[in-house]
Amino acid sequence: MYMESTGPLTINPHSLNLKADLPVVMQNLACAINSMVLCIFTTYGIVPRFIHEMNPNSPAHRALTAVFEHSGPLLRLAFGAKLAPLVWFEKWLTYITGERFTSGRLQEIGARIFNLERMYNLREGLTAADDTLPDRMLYEPTFRE
């Protein structure tokens, strides 16, 4: 939700751009970060400060938002790559453990955690019927005229 609606760069809630890519990347990242017993809010520090300080009505901010909205393939590539540690918690894990942690590796770890949680829920009797959003989110309009 942070990157979709409340972060410094927000995507159009009525557009399908990034609707598949962003939640998967963020859910896997959240699972990996939570497994490190870190506060999820500390991860927002990966967004450069200048973006937070931009005027949301400026042409530069609108242009950056448009690029972000159309970055699905790039997002998958960046978070799927196993090149080098990019953000602070990847570097932190690499230094602490002596093993190389990258965004791609954290995505794999997070996906495994997420899938394990799903399998546990299925074992406990939850079904696809339970896997839905509340009526308020599904049927109420996002704005009123």
NORKASUL-V941480 format. One line per field, one symbol per residue. phi: phi as a letter, one per 30 degrees, with the letter a starting at -180 (. if undefined). psi: psi as a letter, one per 40 degrees, with the letter a starting at -180 (. if undefined). A space follows every 50 residues. Layout:
BEGIN
phi=???
psi=???
END
This chain:
BEGIN
phi=.eddbbddcccddccdeidcddddddddddddddddhcdedddddddeed ddddddcdeddddddddedccedddddddcdcdaeccedddeddddcicd cbeddddddddddeddddddddddjdbdddcbddeeddcdddbcc
psi=ddeddeadhiiheeiehedddddddddddddddddefihdddeeeehidd ddeiheeidddddddddddfedddddddeeifcihdiddddddddddeih hidddddddddddddddddddddeeiaddegiiiddddehieii.
END
